Amino acid sequence: MRIFKFGGASVKDADGVKNLVAVLKETGHKDTLLVVSAMGKTTNAMELVVKNYFHHKDDLQTAVHDRIEYHNEILLELFENDQHPVFAQVKTLFDELQGFLAWNKSPKYSFVYDQVVSYGELISTTIVSAYLNEVGIKNTWIDVRSCIKTDSNYRDANVDWDSTKSKIAQQVKKGTLYITQGFLGSDENNFTTTLGREGSDYTAAIFAFCLSADSVTIWKDVPGVLNADPRHFENARLLEKVSYREAIELAFYGASVIHPKTLQPLQRKEIPLYVKSFTDPKGQGTAVSKGTGIAPDLPCFIVKKGQVLIRLSSLDFSFIVENNISEIFKLLHEYRLKVDLIQNSAISFSVCVDNKFNHLEDLLTILRSKFRVNCIEGVSLYTIRHFDEAAISSLQNGRKVLLEQRTQETVQLVVS
């Protein structure tokens, strides 16, 4: 089988859904499983629903109705008859969402987040599946939560691979076009879980691994894997070939085109990954497969914005040694701050972290009782793979460098 993943940008409106059909007609769709994300910026909008649920109750219904109207506009453009069954199916899903918001008693933000945000994918795949059937492309809709089983680590769940493989084998058969949701799973109590932000790529890899698929194709709004994100860097160039190892390195450092967890299951079975443009399905794109390095050999630029630089030093000028570092990492793990860069000296320790779970202040309270703490929020972390001096100079360009770290192939700069 082939696994195709379509992100939110590819189905952000009715024209996007129609273009998905054009891609399938161009590439064929036998023995294919589609993994589809929420439409457009729906995940962000659903995050606002969660935020309003906890902090701004007066704005809650407005946020929900914004999503209802957005999806209804798409439905009305795709289906001439507003009595088509898909209208009722989408209404039922929104009714379920509002029902959950009404009866839920859990005070746990991450649990509520997963139950609410998941409706973006459930609704988008319901619409896409119905439209494919409408234009004569018969398909089977699967609730991914019945396939991918995880633990209960809400918002960043870990896959139970044995159970997942068994359930996928039971539900996915050759010769059929399937459509399912990215990003989602379910725990042993059948509560919805999510695999981490931008986790739909990972979903595609999970299905590919469990099905021993021929390939995975991620359809993007860019020509393939570029050596830099064109939203942040000028003159980005296409990488035609990337090895699994290099792709994992780029993903680890934050390259947005491939989710960090996606490559490992593909590499284990040597399943090739293709990254192609949904506006140019005949284009070359990028092939990620077994091999070495990248082609062409270019510096690769990655930026993570909105990071936090924490500098710690001992209160009594004693060395910061193994037991201190162990304690610091234990706290970082406990408060779920993802570490992107570390650097230490005899009496100081610096760490650049991502505060996506908003636990920074709680962590700093603990750290200040044990260390001198200097915290700088809103910094940017730039990474250059296969750097040269010209590449470094192009980044510095008047920026204040707060921390620099080099290895043989990689340089990282924290700048304000």
C-alpha positions as CSV (number, residue, x, y, z in Angstrom):
1,M,0.0,0.0,0.0
2,R,0.9,3.7,-0.3
3,I,0.3,6.2,2.4
4,F,-0.6,9.8,1.4
5,K,-0.7,12.5,4.0
6,F,-2.5,15.8,3.3
7,G,-2.0,18.6,5.8
8,G,-4.3,21.4,6.8
9,A,-3.1,23.8,4.1
10,S,-4.0,21.3,1.4
11,V,-7.7,21.2,2.5
12,K,-8.1,24.7,3.9
13,D,-11.1,25.4,1.6
14,A,-13.4,23.8,-1.0
15,D,-10.8,24.4,-3.8
16,G,-8.2,22.5,-1.7
17,V,-10.5,19.5,-1.4
18,K,-11.1,19.6,-5.1
19,N,-7.4,19.8,-5.7
20,L,-6.9,16.7,-3.5
21,V,-9.2,14.9,-5.9
22,A,-7.1,16.1,-8.8
23,V,-3.9,14.7,-7.1
24,L,-5.6,11.3,-6.6
25,K,-6.6,11.3,-10.3
26,E,-3.1,12.1,-11.3
27,T,-1.4,9.6,-9.0
28,G,-4.0,6.8,-8.9
29,H,-5.6,5.8,-5.6
30,K,-5.8,2.0,-5.5
31,D,-4.3,0.4,-2.4
32,T,-3.9,3.9,-0.9
33,L,-4.6,5.2,2.6
34,L,-5.1,8.9,3.1
35,V,-4.1,10.6,6.3
36,V,-5.8,14.0,6.5
37,S,-5.3,16.9,8.9
38,A,-7.8,19.4,10.2
39,M,-8.8,22.0,7.6
40,G,-6.7,25.2,7.4
41,K,-6.1,26.7,10.8
42,T,-8.7,24.7,12.6
43,T,-6.4,23.2,15.2
44,N,-5.4,26.7,16.3
45,A,-9.1,27.6,16.4
46,M,-9.9,24.5,18.5
47,E,-7.0,25.4,20.8
48,L,-8.9,28.8,21.3
49,V,-12.0,26.8,22.2
50,V,-10.1,25.0,24.9
51,K,-8.6,28.2,26.2
52,N,-12.0,29.9,26.4
53,Y,-13.4,26.8,28.1
54,F,-11.0,27.2,31.0
55,H,-10.5,31.0,31.1
56,H,-13.1,32.9,29.0
57,K,-16.4,31.1,29.3
58,D,-18.3,34.1,27.8
59,D,-16.4,33.6,24.5
60,L,-16.7,29.9,24.3
61,Q,-19.8,29.6,22.1
62,T,-18.4,32.3,19.8
63,A,-15.3,30.2,19.2
64,V,-17.3,27.1,18.5
65,H,-19.7,28.8,16.2
66,D,-16.8,30.2,14.2
67,R,-15.7,26.7,13.4
68,I,-19.3,25.6,12.5
69,E,-19.6,28.5,10.1
70,Y,-16.2,27.9,8.5
71,H,-16.9,24.2,7.8
72,N,-20.5,24.9,6.6
73,E,-19.1,27.4,4.0
74,I,-16.9,24.6,2.7
75,L,-19.8,22.1,2.7
76,L,-22.0,24.5,0.7
77,E,-19.3,25.0,-1.9
78,L,-18.7,21.3,-2.3
79,F,-22.2,19.9,-2.2
80,E,-25.0,21.4,-4.3
81,N,-27.8,19.9,-2.1
82,D,-27.7,21.0,1.5
83,Q,-29.7,17.9,2.3
84,H,-26.7,15.7,1.6
85,P,-26.1,13.3,4.5
86,V,-22.7,14.9,5.2
87,F,-24.4,18.0,6.6
88,A,-26.0,15.9,9.2
89,Q,-22.8,14.0,9.9
90,V,-20.9,17.2,10.5
91,K,-23.6,18.6,12.7
92,T,-23.6,15.5,14.8
93,L,-19.8,15.9,15.4
94,F,-20.3,19.5,16.4
95,D,-23.1,18.4,18.7
96,E,-20.8,15.8,20.3
97,L,-18.2,18.6,20.8
98,Q,-20.7,20.9,22.5
99,G,-22.0,18.0,24.6
100,F,-18.5,17.3,25.9
101,L,-18.0,20.9,26.8
102,A,-21.3,20.9,28.7
103,W,-20.9,17.7,30.7
104,N,-17.1,17.4,31.1
105,K,-16.0,17.5,34.8
106,S,-12.2,16.9,34.3
107,P,-10.1,19.9,35.3
108,K,-7.1,18.6,33.4
109,Y,-6.2,20.9,30.6
110,S,-4.3,18.3,28.5
111,F,-7.2,15.8,28.7
112,V,-9.7,18.4,27.6
113,Y,-7.4,19.6,24.9
114,D,-7.2,16.2,23.3
115,Q,-11.0,15.6,23.5
116,V,-11.8,19.0,21.9
117,V,-9.0,19.5,19.3
118,S,-9.5,16.1,17.8
119,Y,-12.8,17.2,16.3
120,G,-10.9,19.2,13.7
121,E,-9.6,15.9,12.1
122,L,-12.8,14.0,12.5
123,I,-14.8,16.7,10.7
124,S,-12.3,17.3,7.9
125,T,-12.1,13.6,7.0
126,T,-15.8,13.2,7.1
127,I,-16.1,16.1,4.6
128,V,-13.3,14.8,2.3
129,S,-14.6,11.2,2.4
130,A,-18.1,12.3,1.5
131,Y,-16.8,14.5,-1.4
132,L,-14.6,11.7,-2.8
133,N,-17.7,9.5,-2.9
134,E,-19.7,12.3,-4.5
135,V,-17.3,12.5,-7.4
136,G,-17.1,8.8,-7.9
137,I,-13.9,7.9,-5.9
138,K,-15.2,5.3,-3.5
139,N,-13.5,5.1,-0.2
140,T,-13.7,3.8,3.3
141,W,-13.6,6.2,6.3
142,I,-11.8,4.8,9.4
143,D,-11.8,6.3,12.9
144,V,-8.0,6.3,13.6
145,R,-8.8,6.1,17.3
146,S,-9.8,2.5,16.7
147,C,-6.4,1.8,15.1
148,I,-3.7,3.7,16.9
149,K,-3.6,2.8,20.6
150,T,-1.5,4.9,23.0
151,D,-0.8,5.5,26.7
152,S,-2.6,8.4,28.5
153,N,0.1,11.0,28.1
154,Y,-2.4,13.5,26.7
155,R,-1.1,16.0,24.1
156,D,2.1,13.9,23.5
157,A,0.9,10.3,23.7
158,N,3.2,7.3,23.2
159,V,2.1,4.5,20.8
160,D,1.4,1.0,21.9
161,W,3.0,-0.6,18.9
162,D,1.8,-4.2,19.4
163,S,-1.8,-3.3,19.9
164,T,-1.7,-0.7,17.1
165,K,-0.3,-3.2,14.6
166,S,-2.9,-5.8,15.4
167,K,-5.8,-3.3,15.1
168,I,-4.6,-1.8,11.8
169,A,-4.2,-5.3,10.4
170,Q,-7.8,-6.1,11.3
171,Q,-9.2,-3.0,9.6
172,V,-7.1,-2.2,6.6
173,K,-7.2,-4.5,3.6
174,K,-5.6,-4.3,0.2
175,G,-7.5,-3.1,-2.8
176,T,-9.4,-0.3,-1.1
177,L,-8.9,3.5,-0.7
178,Y,-9.1,4.5,2.9
179,I,-9.2,7.9,4.6
180,T,-8.4,8.5,8.2
181,Q,-7.3,11.2,10.6
182,G,-3.8,12.4,11.4
183,F,-2.6,13.4,14.9
184,L,-5.0,11.2,16.9
185,G,-5.1,8.0,18.9
186,S,-6.9,6.6,21.9
187,D,-5.9,5.2,25.3
188,E,-7.0,2.0,27.0
189,N,-10.2,3.7,28.2
190,N,-10.9,4.8,24.6
191,F,-10.4,8.5,25.5
192,T,-8.9,10.4,22.6
193,T,-5.2,11.2,22.7
194,T,-3.0,13.3,20.4
195,L,0.5,12.5,19.2
196,G,2.0,16.0,19.6
197,R,1.5,19.1,17.5
198,E,1.9,18.5,13.7
199,G,1.6,14.7,14.5
200,S,-0.2,13.8,11.2
201,D,3.1,13.0,9.5
202,Y,3.8,10.6,12.4
203,T,0.4,9.0,11.9
204,A,1.3,8.3,8.3
205,A,4.6,6.6,9.4
206,I,2.7,4.5,12.0
207,F,0.4,3.1,9.3
208,A,3.3,2.6,6.9
209,F,5.3,0.7,9.5
210,C,2.3,-1.5,10.5
211,L,1.3,-2.2,6.9
212,S,4.9,-2.5,5.5
213,A,3.8,0.1,3.0
214,D,5.6,0.7,-0.3
215,S,6.0,4.4,0.4
216,V,4.8,7.5,2.3
217,T,4.1,10.7,0.4
218,I,3.6,14.0,2.3
219,W,1.8,16.5,0.2
220,K,2.8,20.1,1.1
221,D,2.5,23.6,-0.1
222,V,6.2,23.6,-1.0
223,P,8.1,21.8,-3.8
224,G,9.7,19.3,-1.3
225,V,12.2,19.5,1.5
226,L,14.0,22.8,1.2
227,N,17.3,23.8,2.7
228,A,15.5,26.6,4.6
229,D,12.0,27.6,5.4
230,P,11.0,30.2,2.8
231,R,8.9,32.0,5.4
232,H,12.0,32.9,7.3
233,F,14.9,32.7,4.8
234,E,15.5,34.0,1.3
235,N,16.6,31.9,-1.7
236,A,15.6,28.5,-0.3
237,R,16.6,25.6,-2.6
238,L,15.1,22.1,-3.1
239,L,16.9,19.1,-1.7
240,E,16.4,16.3,-4.2
241,K,17.6,13.5,-2.0
242,V,18.0,13.2,1.8
243,S,19.2,10.2,3.8
244,Y,17.1,8.9,6.7
245,R,20.0,9.9,9.1
246,E,20.1,13.5,7.7
247,A,16.4,13.8,7.8
248,I,16.3,12.7,11.4
249,E,19.0,15.3,12.2
250,L,17.1,18.1,10.4
251,A,13.8,17.0,12.2
252,F,15.6,16.9,15.6
253,Y,16.8,20.4,15.2
254,G,13.3,21.6,14.2
255,A,12.9,21.5,10.4
256,S,9.2,22.0,10.1
257,V,8.7,20.0,6.9
258,I,9.0,16.6,8.6
259,H,7.7,15.7,12.1
260,P,10.6,14.6,14.4
261,K,9.0,11.2,15.2
262,T,8.2,10.4,11.6
263,L,11.5,9.0,10.4
264,Q,12.3,6.3,12.9
265,P,9.6,3.8,12.0
266,L,10.2,4.4,8.2
267,Q,13.9,3.9,8.6
268,R,13.4,0.6,10.5
269,K,11.7,-0.9,7.4
270,E,13.5,1.2,4.8
271,I,10.2,2.6,3.6
272,P,10.9,5.6,1.3
273,L,9.3,9.0,2.2
274,Y,8.5,11.5,-0.6
275,V,7.7,15.1,0.1
276,K,5.9,16.7,-2.9
277,S,3.8,19.7,-3.7
278,F,0.0,19.3,-3.9
279,T,-0.1,22.1,-6.5
280,D,2.4,20.3,-8.7
281,P,2.0,16.5,-8.3
282,K,4.2,15.8,-11.3
283,G,7.1,17.7,-9.7
284,Q,10.3,16.0,-8.6
285,G,9.9,16.6,-4.9
286,T,12.3,15.2,-2.4
287,A,13.1,11.5,-1.7
288,V,14.1,10.5,1.8
289,S,15.6,7.0,1.8
290,K,18.6,4.9,2.6
291,G,21.9,6.6,1.7
292,T,24.2,9.2,2.9
293,G,23.9,13.0,3.3
294,I,21.9,15.3,1.1
295,A,21.9,16.3,-2.6
296,P,22.8,18.9,-3.5
297,D,25.2,19.5,-0.7
298,L,24.1,22.8,0.8
299,P,24.0,24.5,4.2
300,C,20.6,23.9,5.8
301,F,19.0,26.6,7.9
302,I,16.5,26.0,10.7
303,V,15.0,28.5,13.1
304,K,12.9,28.0,16.3
305,K,11.4,31.2,17.5
306,G,9.8,32.0,20.9
307,Q,12.4,30.0,22.8
308,V,13.6,30.5,26.4
309,L,17.2,30.7,27.4
310,I,17.8,29.8,31.0
311,R,21.2,30.4,32.5
312,L,22.0,28.9,35.9
313,S,25.0,29.4,38.2
314,S,25.7,28.0,41.6
315,L,24.9,30.1,44.6
316,D,28.3,29.6,46.3
317,F,30.5,29.4,43.2
318,S,30.9,25.7,43.5
319,F,31.1,23.5,40.5
320,I,28.0,22.5,38.6
321,V,28.7,18.8,38.3
322,E,26.8,15.5,37.5
323,N,24.4,15.5,40.4
324,N,23.4,19.2,39.7
325,I,22.9,18.5,36.0
326,S,20.9,15.3,36.8
327,E,18.6,17.3,39.1
328,I,18.2,20.1,36.4
329,F,17.2,17.6,33.7
330,K,14.8,15.8,36.1
331,L,13.0,19.1,36.7
332,L,13.0,19.9,33.0
333,H,11.3,16.5,32.4
334,E,8.9,17.0,35.2
335,Y,7.7,20.4,33.9
336,R,7.8,19.2,30.3
337,L,10.1,21.8,28.9
338,K,11.7,20.4,25.7
339,V,15.5,20.9,25.7
340,D,16.9,22.2,22.3
341,L,20.4,23.2,23.4
342,I,22.6,22.8,26.4
343,Q,26.0,24.3,27.3
344,N,27.9,24.1,30.6
345,S,31.1,25.3,32.3
346,A,32.6,24.8,35.7
347,I,30.1,27.0,37.6
348,S,27.3,27.7,35.0
349,F,24.8,25.8,33.0
350,S,22.8,27.2,30.0
351,V,19.8,25.6,28.4
352,C,17.5,26.7,25.5
353,V,14.0,25.3,25.9
354,D,10.6,25.2,24.3
355,N,7.9,26.2,26.8
356,K,4.9,24.8,24.8
357,F,3.2,23.5,27.9
358,N,3.5,26.8,29.7
359,H,5.2,25.4,32.8
360,L,8.1,27.9,32.8
361,E,7.2,29.9,35.9
362,D,6.7,26.8,38.0
363,L,10.1,25.5,36.9
364,L,11.8,28.9,37.6
365,T,10.4,29.0,41.1
366,I,12.1,25.7,42.0
367,L,15.3,26.6,40.2
368,R,15.6,30.0,42.0
369,S,15.7,28.1,45.3
370,K,18.8,26.2,44.2
371,F,20.7,28.4,41.7
372,R,21.2,31.9,40.5
373,V,18.9,32.2,37.5
374,N,18.9,34.4,34.5
375,C,15.9,33.8,32.1
376,I,15.5,35.4,28.7
377,E,12.3,34.7,26.9
378,G,11.5,35.3,23.3
379,V,14.9,34.3,21.9
380,S,15.4,32.5,18.6
381,L,17.5,29.4,18.1
382,Y,19.1,29.1,14.7
383,T,20.7,25.9,13.5
384,I,22.9,25.4,10.4
385,R,23.7,21.9,9.2
386,H,26.7,21.6,6.9
387,F,27.6,25.2,7.7
388,D,30.3,27.4,6.2
389,E,31.5,30.8,7.4
390,A,29.3,32.6,4.8
391,A,26.2,30.9,6.2
392,I,27.1,31.9,9.7
393,S,27.7,35.5,8.7
394,S,24.4,35.6,6.9
395,L,22.6,34.7,10.2
396,Q,24.6,37.0,12.5
397,N,24.0,40.1,10.4
398,G,23.7,42.5,13.3
399,R,21.8,40.1,15.6
400,K,23.0,39.8,19.3
401,V,24.3,36.3,19.8
402,L,23.7,35.1,23.3
403,L,25.1,31.6,22.9
404,E,27.0,29.8,20.2
405,Q,27.8,26.1,19.9
406,R,29.6,24.2,17.1
407,T,30.2,20.6,16.2
408,Q,31.8,19.3,13.1
409,E,28.7,19.6,10.9
410,T,26.4,21.8,12.9
411,V,26.4,25.3,14.4
412,Q,23.7,26.7,16.7
413,L,23.1,30.3,17.7
414,V,20.8,31.7,20.3
415,V,20.0,35.3,19.3
416,S,17.8,38.0,20.8
